Amino acid sequence: MKILYIGGTGNISISSVELALEQGIEVFLLNRGKSIIKNPPGAISLIADINNPKQVKSDLKGHTFDVVVNWIAFKPEDVQRDYELFKDIIKQYIFISSASAYQKPPLFPVITESTPLFNPYWDYSRDKIACEELCNKLYREKGFPVTIVRPSHTYRTVIPAAIGSWTDFTVIDRIRKGKPIVLHGDGTSLWTLTHSDDFARGFNGLLGHQQAIGHSFHITSDESLTWNQIYEAMGEAAGVEPKIVYLTSETICKMGDKHGMNWMWGNLLGDKSYSVIFDNTKIKTFVPEFKATILFKKGIKKTIDWFDEDPTRKFISEENNHFLDVLVKFSLKN
């Protein structure tokens, strides 16, 4: 099997690429070569910008692929560009959507692939929904062989905090220094975090899967934890018990508006504020060997160890630090 990954060196995608190489798949990576995660040995590198279709078409001249996976398509025009580029040279196109596209607030806590797609809080999610709608239209009207995958909160080389960290090390740094961190609500809502290596086992089972054409899937762990438990596990992995301050999601979002972080509405009310439980029956039906085995307590330790291995990875965001300080100060006054 011959696969082209557009991107392929990100937090989620790198695990799929590494597993594909282990599986003996011929892997091509098309990216700009600027990620801190380098192309793994064995992958064929194509240094190009997908937003330059002429260059990409020239670089891919003479190639056909069993699968093209685009990890960095965010708007319908990206999907339309991919259709024009790949419609005649592939057997399957996998669009990476987002589980944040599911109904917010959820009217039923168990999420399946048939849960409505609706998110009035987050433009990122609405753009992903629009991409999915175009994918389905191209499948129905043009026979474009689309499969849609909706990752949820997936981590490996990021800190999956609710507020204050993602690619940066800010929250873990604060925990280690004894500085307060912030959680929304009272920390008792349920959430699911998935290690990228687990995600890859389900995802790679869809590569070249002829019955997956026209279908949508989410791929997550079956472990549901409260946010309090998530932060307790982060503290244990960091070696220090965290000091947690609680504020309502709306308060955090309104404070975000005042400090240039208006995307917090999407981050919380558009995603992490609600208890959700993912039903993974569908991916397990199509990929019977899929099972998530990395519990968060173990996975976050691997992630923090990865940051600790190289101090240059431990970027501290002054913006996130300042915002957390503002929230903590507000909570003390109120």
C-alpha positions as CSV (number, residue, x, y, z in Angstrom):
1,M,0.0,0.0,0.0
2,K,1.2,3.5,-0.9
3,I,0.0,6.4,1.3
4,L,0.5,10.2,1.1
5,Y,0.2,12.1,4.3
6,I,-0.3,15.8,4.0
7,G,1.4,17.0,7.2
8,G,2.3,13.8,9.0
9,T,4.6,15.2,11.7
10,G,2.1,16.6,14.1
11,N,1.0,15.6,17.6
12,I,-1.6,13.1,16.3
13,S,-0.3,12.2,12.8
14,I,3.3,11.2,13.8
15,S,2.0,8.0,15.5
16,S,0.1,6.9,12.5
17,V,3.1,7.5,10.2
18,E,5.4,5.6,12.5
19,L,3.0,2.7,12.7
20,A,2.5,2.7,8.9
21,L,6.2,2.3,8.4
22,E,6.3,-0.6,10.9
23,Q,3.5,-2.2,8.9
24,G,5.5,-2.0,5.8
25,I,3.5,0.6,4.1
26,E,5.2,2.9,1.5
27,V,4.8,6.3,3.2
28,F,5.2,9.7,1.5
29,L,5.1,12.9,3.6
30,L,4.2,16.2,2.0
31,N,4.9,19.1,4.3
32,R,7.0,22.2,4.6
33,G,9.6,20.5,6.8
34,K,9.2,23.1,9.6
35,S,7.8,20.9,12.4
36,I,9.9,20.3,15.6
37,I,9.1,16.7,14.9
38,K,11.1,15.5,12.0
39,N,10.1,13.1,9.3
40,P,10.8,9.6,10.6
41,P,13.4,7.4,8.9
42,G,11.9,5.4,6.0
43,A,9.3,8.0,5.0
44,I,9.8,9.6,1.6
45,S,9.9,13.4,2.1
46,L,8.2,15.8,-0.3
47,I,9.0,19.4,0.8
48,A,6.1,21.4,-0.5
49,D,3.2,23.7,0.6
50,I,-0.2,22.1,0.0
51,N,-1.5,25.6,-0.4
52,N,0.6,25.9,-3.6
53,P,-1.4,23.4,-5.8
54,K,0.8,24.0,-8.9
55,Q,3.9,23.0,-7.0
56,V,2.2,20.0,-5.5
57,K,0.8,18.8,-8.8
58,S,4.3,19.0,-10.3
59,D,5.9,17.2,-7.4
60,L,3.3,14.4,-7.6
61,K,3.5,13.9,-11.4
62,G,3.4,10.3,-12.3
63,H,2.3,9.2,-8.8
64,T,-0.8,7.3,-7.8
65,F,-1.8,6.5,-4.2
66,D,-4.0,4.1,-2.4
67,V,-4.7,6.7,0.3
68,V,-4.2,10.4,0.8
69,V,-4.7,11.7,4.4
70,N,-4.9,15.4,4.9
71,W,-4.2,16.3,8.6
72,I,-4.2,20.1,7.9
73,A,-7.4,20.8,6.0
74,F,-9.6,23.3,7.9
75,K,-11.9,25.0,5.5
76,P,-14.1,23.8,2.6
77,E,-11.7,25.4,0.1
78,D,-9.0,23.1,1.3
79,V,-11.2,20.1,0.6
80,Q,-12.1,21.4,-2.8
81,R,-8.4,22.0,-3.6
82,D,-7.6,18.4,-2.6
83,Y,-10.5,17.1,-4.7
84,E,-9.0,18.8,-7.8
85,L,-5.5,17.6,-7.0
86,F,-6.2,14.0,-6.1
87,K,-9.5,12.9,-7.7
88,D,-7.9,10.9,-10.5
89,I,-4.9,9.4,-8.6
90,I,-6.3,7.9,-5.3
91,K,-8.5,5.2,-4.0
92,Q,-9.3,6.8,-0.7
93,Y,-9.2,10.3,0.7
94,I,-9.3,10.6,4.5
95,F,-10.4,14.0,5.9
96,I,-9.4,14.7,9.5
97,S,-12.3,16.4,11.1
98,S,-12.9,17.0,14.9
99,A,-15.1,15.5,17.6
100,S,-15.7,19.1,18.7
101,A,-18.1,19.3,15.7
102,Y,-20.6,17.2,17.7
103,Q,-23.6,18.9,19.2
104,K,-22.9,21.5,21.8
105,P,-24.3,21.4,24.4
106,P,-24.9,17.7,23.9
107,L,-28.6,16.7,24.4
108,F,-27.4,13.1,25.1
109,P,-24.1,12.3,26.8
110,V,-23.2,9.2,24.8
111,I,-21.6,10.3,21.6
112,T,-21.9,8.1,18.5
113,E,-21.1,9.0,14.8
114,S,-24.8,9.8,14.4
115,T,-24.8,12.5,17.0
116,P,-25.7,15.8,15.2
117,L,-23.0,18.1,14.1
118,F,-23.7,21.5,15.7
119,N,-21.4,23.9,17.5
120,P,-22.5,27.6,17.9
121,Y,-19.5,28.4,20.0
122,W,-16.5,27.6,17.9
123,D,-15.8,28.7,14.3
124,Y,-13.1,26.0,14.1
125,S,-15.7,23.3,14.6
126,R,-18.2,25.0,12.2
127,D,-15.5,25.1,9.5
128,K,-14.9,21.3,10.1
129,I,-18.6,20.7,9.7
130,A,-18.6,22.6,6.5
131,C,-15.7,20.5,5.3
132,E,-17.5,17.4,6.1
133,E,-20.6,18.6,4.2
134,L,-18.5,19.2,1.1
135,C,-16.8,15.8,1.5
136,N,-20.1,14.1,1.6
137,K,-21.4,16.1,-1.4
138,L,-18.3,15.1,-3.4
139,Y,-18.8,11.5,-2.4
140,R,-22.5,11.5,-3.4
141,E,-22.2,13.5,-6.6
142,K,-18.7,12.8,-7.9
143,G,-17.9,9.4,-6.3
144,F,-14.9,10.9,-4.5
145,P,-13.8,8.1,-2.1
146,V,-14.0,9.9,1.2
147,T,-13.6,8.6,4.8
148,I,-14.1,11.1,7.6
149,V,-12.3,10.7,11.0
150,R,-13.1,12.8,14.0
151,P,-10.3,12.8,16.7
152,S,-11.1,14.1,20.1
153,H,-8.6,15.4,22.7
154,T,-5.5,13.5,21.5
155,Y,-2.1,13.9,23.0
156,R,1.5,12.8,22.7
157,T,3.7,15.8,22.3
158,V,1.3,18.3,23.9
159,I,0.0,19.0,27.4
160,P,-3.7,18.3,27.2
161,A,-4.8,20.9,29.8
162,A,-8.2,22.5,29.7
163,I,-6.8,26.0,30.2
164,G,-3.2,27.3,29.9
165,S,-1.2,24.8,27.8
166,W,-1.2,22.9,24.6
167,T,2.1,22.9,22.7
168,D,3.7,24.8,25.6
169,F,4.8,23.5,29.0
170,T,3.2,26.3,31.0
171,V,0.7,24.3,33.1
172,I,3.3,21.7,34.1
173,D,5.8,24.4,34.9
174,R,3.3,26.1,37.2
175,I,2.5,22.8,39.0
176,R,6.2,22.2,39.6
177,K,6.6,25.8,41.0
178,G,3.6,25.5,43.3
179,K,1.6,28.1,41.4
180,P,-2.2,27.7,41.1
181,I,-3.7,26.4,37.9
182,V,-7.3,26.8,36.8
183,L,-10.2,24.3,36.1
184,H,-13.7,25.1,34.8
185,G,-16.7,24.3,36.9
186,D,-15.9,22.1,39.9
187,G,-13.7,19.6,38.0
188,T,-16.3,16.8,38.1
189,S,-17.4,16.7,34.5
190,L,-16.2,13.7,32.5
191,W,-13.7,13.9,29.7
192,T,-11.8,11.5,27.4
193,L,-8.2,11.8,26.5
194,T,-6.5,9.6,23.9
195,H,-2.9,8.9,23.4
196,S,-1.8,9.3,19.8
197,D,-0.3,5.8,19.7
198,D,-3.7,4.3,20.6
199,F,-5.5,6.5,18.0
200,A,-3.1,5.3,15.4
201,R,-4.0,1.6,15.9
202,G,-7.6,2.4,15.1
203,F,-6.8,4.9,12.4
204,N,-4.4,2.8,10.4
205,G,-7.0,0.0,10.3
206,L,-9.1,2.3,8.1
207,L,-6.2,2.9,5.6
208,G,-7.2,1.2,2.4
209,H,-10.4,-0.2,4.0
210,Q,-12.8,-0.5,1.1
211,Q,-15.9,-0.7,3.3
212,A,-14.9,2.6,5.1
213,I,-15.6,4.7,2.0
214,G,-18.5,7.2,2.7
215,H,-18.3,6.6,6.5
216,S,-17.4,8.7,9.4
217,F,-15.6,7.5,12.6
218,H,-14.4,8.9,15.9
219,I,-11.5,7.0,17.5
220,T,-10.9,7.6,21.3
221,S,-10.0,5.8,24.5
222,D,-12.8,4.2,26.4
223,E,-11.4,5.7,29.6
224,S,-13.6,8.5,31.0
225,L,-12.0,10.7,33.8
226,T,-13.2,13.7,35.7
227,W,-11.1,16.8,35.1
228,N,-10.0,16.6,38.7
229,Q,-8.6,13.1,38.0
230,I,-6.9,14.3,34.8
231,Y,-5.1,17.1,36.7
232,E,-4.3,14.8,39.6
233,A,-2.6,12.5,37.0
234,M,-0.7,15.5,35.5
235,G,0.5,16.4,39.0
236,E,1.7,12.9,39.8
237,A,3.5,12.7,36.5
238,A,5.1,16.1,37.2
239,G,6.0,15.1,40.7
240,V,4.0,17.8,42.5
241,E,0.4,17.8,43.7
242,P,-1.4,20.6,41.7
243,K,-3.0,23.6,43.4
244,I,-6.3,24.0,41.6
245,V,-8.6,27.1,41.4
246,Y,-12.1,26.7,40.1
247,L,-14.1,29.2,38.0
248,T,-17.3,28.8,35.9
249,S,-16.7,28.3,32.2
250,E,-18.6,31.5,31.4
251,T,-16.5,33.5,33.8
252,I,-13.3,32.1,32.2
253,C,-14.6,32.9,28.7
254,K,-15.7,36.4,29.7
255,M,-12.3,37.0,31.2
256,G,-10.7,35.7,28.0
257,D,-12.6,38.3,26.1
258,K,-11.0,41.1,28.2
259,H,-7.5,39.7,27.6
260,G,-7.5,38.9,23.9
261,M,-8.4,35.2,24.3
262,N,-11.9,35.2,22.9
263,W,-11.3,31.7,21.4
264,M,-11.9,30.5,25.0
265,W,-15.6,30.2,24.2
266,G,-14.9,27.6,21.7
267,N,-12.3,25.8,23.9
268,L,-14.7,25.5,26.8
269,L,-18.4,25.9,25.9
270,G,-17.7,24.6,22.4
271,D,-15.8,21.6,23.7
272,K,-14.5,20.8,27.2
273,S,-17.2,22.0,29.5
274,Y,-19.6,19.2,29.0
275,S,-19.5,15.6,30.1
276,V,-19.3,13.2,27.1
277,I,-18.8,9.5,26.7
278,F,-17.6,8.2,23.4
279,D,-19.2,5.0,22.0
280,N,-16.4,3.4,19.9
281,T,-18.6,0.5,18.6
282,K,-18.2,1.6,15.0
283,I,-14.5,1.8,14.8
284,K,-14.2,-1.5,16.6
285,T,-16.6,-3.1,14.1
286,F,-14.6,-1.9,11.1
287,V,-11.2,-2.5,12.8
288,P,-11.8,-5.4,15.2
289,E,-8.2,-5.3,16.5
290,F,-8.5,-1.8,17.8
291,K,-8.3,-1.3,21.5
292,A,-7.0,1.7,23.4
293,T,-4.6,0.4,26.0
294,I,-2.7,3.5,27.3
295,L,-4.4,4.9,30.4
296,F,-4.0,8.6,30.8
297,K,-2.0,8.2,34.0
298,K,0.7,6.3,32.0
299,G,0.4,8.3,28.8
300,I,0.8,11.7,30.5
301,K,4.0,10.5,32.2
302,K,5.4,9.5,28.8
303,T,4.5,13.0,27.5
304,I,6.1,14.9,30.4
305,D,9.2,12.7,30.2
306,W,9.4,13.6,26.4
307,F,9.4,17.3,27.3
308,D,12.0,16.8,30.1
309,E,14.3,14.9,27.7
310,D,15.0,18.2,25.8
311,P,14.7,21.5,27.6
312,T,14.2,23.4,24.3
313,R,10.8,21.7,24.1
314,K,9.6,23.2,27.4
315,F,8.4,26.6,26.0
316,I,6.6,28.7,28.6
317,S,3.9,30.9,27.2
318,E,3.9,34.3,28.9
319,E,0.4,34.9,27.5
320,N,-1.0,31.7,29.1
321,N,0.9,32.4,32.3
322,H,-0.5,35.9,32.5
323,F,-4.0,34.7,31.8
324,L,-3.8,32.1,34.5
325,D,-2.5,34.7,37.0
326,V,-5.5,36.9,36.1
327,L,-8.0,34.1,36.6
328,V,-6.4,33.1,40.0
329,K,-6.4,36.7,41.2
330,F,-10.0,37.1,40.2
331,S,-11.0,33.9,42.0
332,L,-9.3,35.2,45.2
333,K,-11.2,38.4,45.1
334,N,-14.5,36.7,44.5
